[in-house]
Amino acid sequence: MCRAHLFLVIPLLCVAGCGGSDDDGGTTDPPPDPLELTAVWELRTTVTSNTCGMPNGGTDTDRIILMQCGDFADVIAGPGLWGSATIGGQEVSFLGTDVETDDGCESTQQSTGTATGSSTLLEGTFSTNVTFDQISCGPTEACTVETAVRLSSPTPYRTSCLGRDDFGTPSASLYILPWPAGESYRLNNSYCVPTGGHREQQAYDFLIPIGDPVVAARDGVVRQIKEDSPDDGQGSDHNHVMVEHPDGTVGFYAHLRQDGVMVEVGEQVTAGQVIAEAGHSGTTDVVHLHFGVYDDWPPTEGQDRAVNFRNTTGPVDCRGGLVNGATYSAQ
């Protein structure tokens, strides 16, 4: 039976104590812009009633990252597919959908609920209805999980990465998704996530299977390639292609297939041109394509650009970045 990962959006209600001290014990930081507030919350759920095979009283604890933009709050890291909701005082509605696959069985989970509280504690309940794809799961009946929710102990989350999150309007983006039109893939890791390698990276990880084509997201000149690392997810280095664009920025495509690069250094490429095959080189937990854009050549960590893509109707968060866990189709 698939375990329900429940969707949740809540506000950042840090009205006091959002500042922090420097590591050396210096003065307290000034409060951040209210449109840029972010914090890490502990999310604890307790099952109160269900027909999905989860025992009543079962608990689960996660850490989630919230960010607020005006009257909207988004979760940029956490279980399930996260989105946004309108904030009304200290009461927020839960609403969302997630699709998961477990041993080949695809389930759709739709959640609703409400939480209320203070700047340090939010409590409420939500209900998740789970339906199953009859082709991949067989004759499996829909079920429901009722859960009590408790969010507590918010701590400020600050990173210079979030200070570079000027994404702009997707329709005006200079970039297209790095795969052919008509294909769809899920975003496994978004930008500025505090766990893993994206804490200071405006980068995305897309779940693209080994051997699927990778295309140039923008016109440019190939500056560097590497393709001799094996596809075992264990290597210290990854196969990659770096493409310099006309404005000097550099597109970075990583974890490519061994001997799967299809361009040469110095070659001019155009947006949509196949440049490589996706792979599993370097140290990775799952097969994916890592894509990001640096400010200039040669690339320097911490000097990158926030990007979105003009050829997709997939969701963006309140800052304009791609949403962790969502699926994006290239048009």
C-alpha positions in Angstrom: 0.0 0.0 0.0 1.3 3.4 -0.9 2.0 5.7 2.1 0.4 9.1 1.7 2.8 12.0 1.7 0.6 14.9 2.6 0.6 18.3 0.9 0.8 21.3 3.1 1.2 25.1 2.6 1.4 27.3 5.7 2.5 30.9 6.4 5.7 32.1 7.8 4.4 33.9 10.9 7.7 34.9 12.3 6.7 38.3 13.7 9.4 38.4 16.3 12.9 36.9 16.8 13.6 36.4 13.1 16.9 38.1 13.4 20.0 36.1 14.2 23.5 36.6 15.6 26.7 36.4 13.7 28.7 33.3 14.2 31.3 35.3 16.1 28.7 36.7 18.6 28.3 40.0 16.8 25.2 42.2 16.6 21.8 40.9 15.8 20.9 41.1 12.1 18.1 43.5 11.1 14.8 41.9 10.3 14.7 40.8 6.6 12.3 42.3 4.1 8.8 40.9 4.8 8.6 39.7 1.2 11.7 37.6 1.7 11.0 35.9 5.1 12.1 32.3 5.2 12.3 29.8 8.0 12.7 26.1 8.8 9.7 24.5 10.7 9.4 21.1 12.3 6.3 19.4 10.9 4.8 16.6 13.0 1.8 14.6 11.8 -0.3 12.1 13.7 -2.7 9.7 11.9 -6.2 9.9 13.6 -8.3 7.9 11.2 -7.6 6.1 7.9 -8.5 3.4 5.5 -5.1 3.2 3.7 -3.4 0.7 6.0 -1.5 3.3 8.1 -1.9 2.5 11.9 -3.9 5.1 13.9 -1.5 7.0 16.2 1.3 6.7 13.7 3.6 9.8 13.7 6.0 11.3 11.2 8.3 14.3 11.6 9.8 16.3 8.8 11.6 19.7 8.5 10.2 22.0 5.9 11.3 25.3 4.5 8.8 28.1 4.1 9.1 31.4 2.2 6.7 34.3 2.1 6.0 36.7 -0.7 3.5 39.3 0.3 0.2 37.5 1.0 1.5 34.2 -0.3 3.6 31.4 1.3 5.4 28.6 -0.5 7.2 25.5 0.7 10.5 25.1 -1.1 11.6 21.9 0.6 9.6 19.2 2.1 7.7 15.9 1.4 5.3 15.8 -1.4 4.4 18.5 -4.0 4.3 21.9 -2.4 2.6 25.0 -3.8 1.2 28.3 -2.5 -1.8 29.6 -0.6 -3.3 32.9 0.4 -2.6 33.9 4.0 -5.5 35.3 6.1 -4.2 36.5 9.4 -3.0 33.5 11.3 -5.2 31.0 9.6 -4.1 29.2 6.4 -5.8 26.6 4.3 -4.1 23.4 3.0 -4.8 22.5 -0.5 -2.8 20.4 -3.0 -2.2 17.3 -5.1 0.7 14.9 -5.3 1.3 11.9 -7.6 3.6 9.1 -6.4 4.8 5.8 -7.7 5.5 2.9 -5.4 6.7 -0.4 -6.9 5.1 0.6 -10.2 1.7 1.6 -8.7 0.8 5.2 -9.3 -1.4 7.0 -6.7 -2.9 10.5 -6.7 -3.2 12.2 -3.3 -5.4 15.2 -2.8 -5.2 17.0 0.6 -7.2 19.8 2.3 -7.3 21.3 5.8 -6.7 24.3 8.0 -4.1 25.3 10.6 -4.1 28.2 13.1 -1.7 29.5 15.7 1.1 31.9 16.5 4.5 32.8 15.2 6.0 29.7 16.9 3.2 27.1 16.8 0.5 26.2 14.2 -2.0 23.3 14.7 -4.8 21.9 12.7 -6.0 18.9 10.8 -6.2 17.8 7.2 -7.6 15.0 5.1 -5.9 13.2 2.2 -7.9 11.3 -0.3 -5.8 8.7 -2.2 -6.9 7.2 -5.5 -5.1 4.5 -7.5 -4.4 4.1 -11.2 -6.2 0.9 -12.1 -3.7 0.0 -14.9 -0.5 0.2 -12.8 -2.1 -0.8 -9.4 -4.8 -3.2 -10.4 -8.3 -3.0 -8.8 -7.4 -0.9 -5.7 -10.1 1.1 -3.9 -9.6 4.7 -3.0 -8.9 5.5 0.7 -8.6 8.4 3.1 -6.1 9.4 5.8 -7.1 12.0 8.5 -4.2 13.6 10.2 -3.5 16.0 13.0 -0.8 18.6 12.2 1.6 20.4 14.5 4.2 22.9 13.3 6.7 24.3 15.8 10.1 25.6 16.5 10.7 27.8 13.4 14.3 28.9 12.9 15.4 31.5 10.4 16.8 30.2 7.2 19.2 32.6 5.5 21.4 32.0 2.5 22.9 34.3 -0.1 21.3 32.0 -2.6 17.9 33.4 -1.8 19.2 36.9 -2.3 19.9 36.0 -6.0 16.3 34.8 -6.7 15.3 37.3 -9.4 13.6 34.9 -11.8 11.4 37.3 -13.8 8.4 36.3 -15.8 8.6 32.8 -17.3 7.2 33.8 -20.6 10.1 36.3 -21.0 12.8 33.8 -20.0 15.8 33.4 -22.3 15.8 29.6 -21.6 13.9 26.6 -22.6 13.7 23.3 -20.7 16.8 21.1 -21.4 14.9 18.3 -23.1 13.0 17.9 -26.4 9.5 19.3 -26.9 6.7 16.9 -26.0 8.6 15.3 -23.1 7.8 15.7 -19.4 10.0 15.1 -16.3 9.7 15.7 -12.6 11.8 18.2 -10.7 13.5 16.3 -7.9 15.4 19.2 -6.3 14.9 22.9 -6.6 17.0 26.0 -5.9 18.5 27.1 -2.5 17.3 23.9 -0.7 19.2 23.7 2.6 19.9 19.9 2.4 22.2 18.5 -0.2 24.2 20.4 -2.7 21.7 23.1 -3.6 22.0 25.3 -0.5 23.9 28.0 -2.4 22.9 27.0 -5.9 20.3 28.4 -8.2 20.1 25.0 -9.9 17.6 22.2 -10.7 17.7 18.4 -10.7 15.3 16.8 -13.2 14.5 13.0 -13.0 15.6 12.2 -16.6 16.4 8.5 -17.2 19.8 7.3 -18.5 20.0 7.7 -22.3 17.2 10.2 -22.7 18.3 13.3 -24.8 19.4 16.5 -23.3 19.1 19.7 -25.3 20.7 23.1 -25.2 18.5 25.5 -23.1 19.9 28.5 -25.0 22.1 29.3 -28.0 25.8 29.4 -27.2 29.3 28.1 -27.7 30.5 24.9 -26.0 33.4 25.7 -23.6 34.0 22.5 -21.8 33.0 18.8 -21.9 33.6 15.7 -19.9 32.3 12.2 -20.7 34.7 9.5 -19.3 33.1 8.9 -15.9 31.0 5.7 -15.5 27.2 5.7 -14.9 27.4 4.2 -11.4 26.5 7.1 -9.2 29.7 6.6 -7.2 32.3 8.7 -9.0 34.0 11.7 -7.5 33.3 13.7 -10.8 30.5 13.9 -13.3 30.3 14.1 -17.0 29.1 17.5 -18.1 28.8 20.1 -20.9 29.2 23.8 -20.3 27.8 26.3 -22.9 28.6 30.0 -22.9 25.7 32.2 -24.0 26.0 35.5 -26.0 25.7 37.6 -22.8 28.6 35.7 -21.2 26.5 33.5 -18.9 27.2 29.7 -18.8 24.7 26.8 -18.9 25.9 23.8 -16.9 24.5 20.3 -17.7 25.8 17.6 -15.3 25.7 13.8 -14.5 25.6 13.0 -18.2 26.0 9.5 -19.6 29.4 8.1 -20.2 30.5 8.7 -23.8 27.1 10.4 -24.2 28.2 14.0 -25.1 27.3 14.8 -28.7 29.1 18.2 -29.1 32.7 19.4 -29.2 34.5 22.3 -27.5 34.2 25.4 -29.7 31.0 24.2 -31.4 28.1 26.6 -31.8 24.8 25.1 -30.5 21.2 26.4 -30.8 18.4 26.2 -28.3 16.7 22.8 -28.6 19.7 21.0 -30.2 20.5 17.6 -28.6 23.9 18.0 -26.9 24.1 14.9 -24.8 22.3 11.9 -23.1 21.2 12.0 -19.5 23.2 9.7 -17.2 24.2 8.7 -13.7 27.9 9.9 -13.5 29.4 11.4 -10.4 28.1 11.0 -6.9 24.2 10.9 -7.1 21.5 9.1 -5.1 19.1 9.0 -8.1 19.5 9.3 -11.9 18.9 13.0 -12.8 20.1 15.9 -14.9 21.5 18.8 -13.0 21.0 22.2 -14.7 22.1 25.6 -13.7 23.4 28.9 -15.1 26.5 30.7 -14.0 27.2 34.4 -14.3 30.3 34.1 -16.5 33.1 32.0 -17.8 34.9 30.3 -16.1 32.1 29.4 -13.7 32.4 30.2 -10.0 30.3 28.6 -7.2 28.0 31.2 -5.6 27.9 33.3 -8.8 24.9 31.9 -10.6 21.6 33.0 -12.0 18.0 32.3 -11.1 16.2 31.0 -14.2 12.9 29.6 -15.3 11.7 28.5 -18.7 9.5 30.0 -21.4 8.3 26.8 -23.0 6.4 25.2 -20.1 3.1 25.7 -18.3 4.3 24.0 -15.2 3.9 25.8 -11.8 6.3 28.4 -10.4 6.5 29.5 -6.8 5.9 33.1 -5.6 9.4 34.1 -6.6 9.1 32.6 -10.1 11.2 29.5 -9.5 10.3 26.0 -10.3 8.4 24.0 -7.7 10.0 21.0 -6.0 8.2 17.8 -6.9 6.2 19.2 -9.9 6.3 17.8 -13.4 7.2 20.0 -16.3 6.4 19.5 -20.0 8.4 21.1 -22.8 6.1 22.7 -25.3 
